[in-house]
Amino acid sequence: MSTVVSRPRHWPRKATLAAVSAVLVVCTAVALLLGALDHRYGPIRGGSFSGPVSNDLALSSEDSSYRLTLAPRTAGQVIGSLYNPGSHAVTIRSASAGDMAPAIGVQWSVFHTVPEGSAFGVDTPWHSFPATIPAQGFIRLLLTLHRPSTCPPNASFRSDSTFDGSLLLRWKSLLRTHTTFADNVTLPIKIC
């Protein structure tokens, strides 16, 4: 009776190195492609229009800026916009006014215009975030500014209490979540 001894099969070393090299090349190509696609998202910018939409904002004759009126518990509203210059839609998870976030609420709506209509767009319903901005598109923003209880009553306005018109945005691209400031979202408003 004879026994057949089988030899273990081993990949030749050259074939193993070639397979590993091919996998590395494919992974590198995929990473580069995804990185290039990710750069086609955003960055999100302040849009092309803003302005007051409530009577609780007054034009200051000193420097042609707007301010909340001096009445206690004043709440003024200003409209602004965000623009997505990228070639893909972007989802904004949240928008806040940075250090002044407790005094300023932010909502969004679809931006749609009609001939002979308002530059602020057609009046569409306002929503809480998240919001999706289409590629090369805009959304409208409604900021509600509340006069803080810490403001001195009937005092002259302080320069350190001005909302500068920028928002802190958290938005998602293909590969990651970004946190950026968008400047010139609205006009600056003195809140205190």
C-alpha positions in Angstrom: 0.0 0.0 0.0 1.5 3.2 -1.0 0.7 6.6 0.5 0.5 9.7 -1.6 2.1 12.6 0.1 0.7 15.9 -1.0 2.7 19.0 -0.9 1.2 22.1 0.6 0.4 24.7 -2.0 2.1 28.0 -1.6 1.7 31.1 -3.7 4.9 32.0 -5.2 6.3 35.1 -3.5 6.2 37.1 -6.7 2.5 36.5 -7.2 1.8 37.5 -3.5 3.7 40.8 -3.9 1.9 41.5 -7.2 -1.5 40.9 -5.6 -0.7 43.2 -2.6 0.6 45.9 -4.9 -2.5 45.7 -7.1 -4.7 46.1 -4.0 -2.7 49.1 -2.8 -2.9 50.8 -6.2 -6.7 50.3 -6.4 -7.2 51.6 -2.8 -5.0 54.6 -3.5 -6.9 55.4 -6.7 -10.3 55.1 -4.9 -9.0 57.4 -2.1 -7.8 60.0 -4.6 -11.1 59.8 -6.6 -13.2 60.2 -3.4 -11.0 63.1 -2.3 -11.5 64.8 -5.6 -15.3 64.3 -5.5 -15.4 65.6 -1.9 -13.8 68.9 -3.1 -16.8 69.5 -5.4 -19.0 70.1 -2.3 -19.4 73.7 -1.0 -17.9 75.7 0.6 -21.1 77.4 1.7 -21.1 81.2 1.4 -23.3 84.1 2.4 -25.8 84.8 -0.5 -26.5 87.9 -2.5 -29.3 89.5 -0.5 -30.3 90.5 3.0 -32.5 93.1 4.7 -34.8 93.9 7.6 -38.3 92.4 7.6 -39.8 93.7 10.8 -40.6 97.1 12.4 -38.4 96.4 15.4 -35.3 97.3 13.4 -34.3 100.9 13.0 -31.8 102.5 10.7 -29.1 104.2 12.7 -28.2 107.7 11.3 -24.7 107.5 12.9 -23.3 104.8 10.6 -26.1 103.7 8.3 -26.4 100.3 10.2 -29.5 98.7 11.6 -30.2 98.1 15.3 -33.0 96.7 17.4 -35.2 99.3 18.9 -34.6 100.2 22.6 -37.9 98.7 23.9 -37.5 95.8 26.4 -37.9 92.3 24.9 -37.6 93.6 21.4 -37.5 90.9 18.7 -36.5 92.0 15.2 -36.2 89.9 12.0 -33.8 90.1 9.1 -33.7 88.0 6.0 -30.5 86.6 4.4 -29.3 83.8 2.2 -26.8 81.1 1.8 -25.2 80.0 -1.5 -23.7 76.6 -2.5 -21.2 77.2 -5.3 -20.4 73.5 -5.4 -21.5 70.9 -8.0 -23.3 68.7 -5.5 -26.1 69.4 -3.0 -25.0 70.1 0.5 -26.9 69.3 3.7 -26.5 71.9 6.5 -27.1 70.2 9.8 -27.2 73.5 11.9 -26.7 77.2 11.7 -26.0 79.4 14.7 -24.8 82.9 15.4 -21.7 81.8 17.3 -21.3 83.7 20.7 -24.7 85.4 20.1 -26.6 82.2 19.5 -28.9 82.6 22.6 -30.1 85.9 21.2 -30.6 84.9 17.6 -32.8 82.1 16.1 -32.2 80.9 12.5 -34.8 79.2 10.2 -34.6 78.5 6.5 -36.9 78.2 3.5 -36.7 77.5 -0.2 -35.5 80.4 -2.4 -37.7 80.8 -5.5 -38.2 84.0 -7.5 -40.8 85.1 -10.0 -40.7 87.9 -12.5 -41.5 91.3 -11.0 -41.4 89.6 -7.5 -39.4 90.4 -4.4 -35.6 90.1 -4.4 -36.1 88.0 -1.2 -38.0 85.4 -3.2 -41.5 84.0 -3.0 -42.9 83.7 0.5 -42.4 80.0 1.4 -42.8 78.3 4.7 -39.9 78.5 7.2 -38.3 75.4 8.7 -35.8 74.3 11.4 -32.5 72.8 10.3 -31.3 70.5 8.7 -31.6 72.1 5.2 -30.3 71.0 1.8 -28.9 73.5 -0.6 -28.9 72.3 -4.2 -25.8 72.6 -6.3 -25.2 76.1 -7.5 -28.3 77.1 -5.4 -29.6 79.3 -2.6 -31.8 79.0 0.5 -33.4 81.9 2.3 -32.7 82.5 6.0 -34.9 84.2 8.6 -33.0 85.4 11.7 -35.0 86.5 14.7 -32.9 88.7 17.0 -33.9 89.1 20.6 -32.8 92.0 22.7 -31.1 90.3 25.7 -32.3 91.1 29.2 -28.7 92.0 30.0 -28.9 95.1 27.8 -29.0 98.3 29.8 -32.4 99.9 29.3 -32.4 103.1 27.2 -28.6 103.1 27.0 -26.7 104.0 23.9 -25.6 101.1 21.8 -22.4 99.2 22.4 -20.2 98.2 19.6 -19.4 94.8 21.3 -23.1 93.8 21.0 -23.3 93.8 17.2 -24.3 90.7 15.3 -21.8 90.8 12.4 -23.9 88.9 9.9 -21.9 85.7 9.9 -23.2 82.2 10.9 -21.4 79.1 12.2 -22.5 76.3 9.9 -22.2 72.5 10.3 -22.6 70.8 7.0 -21.9 67.5 5.3 -19.9 66.8 2.2 -19.3 63.3 0.7 -16.7 62.2 3.2 -16.9 64.4 6.3 -18.7 67.0 8.3 -17.4 70.5 8.2 -17.8 73.4 10.7 -17.2 76.8 9.0 -18.2 80.4 9.3 -20.2 81.9 6.4 -19.6 85.7 6.3 -22.1 88.3 5.0 -25.2 86.1 5.4 -27.1 89.2 6.6 -26.4 92.8 7.2 -24.8 93.6 10.6 -27.4 94.4 13.4 -26.8 96.1 16.7 -28.7 94.1 19.3 -27.9 96.0 22.5 
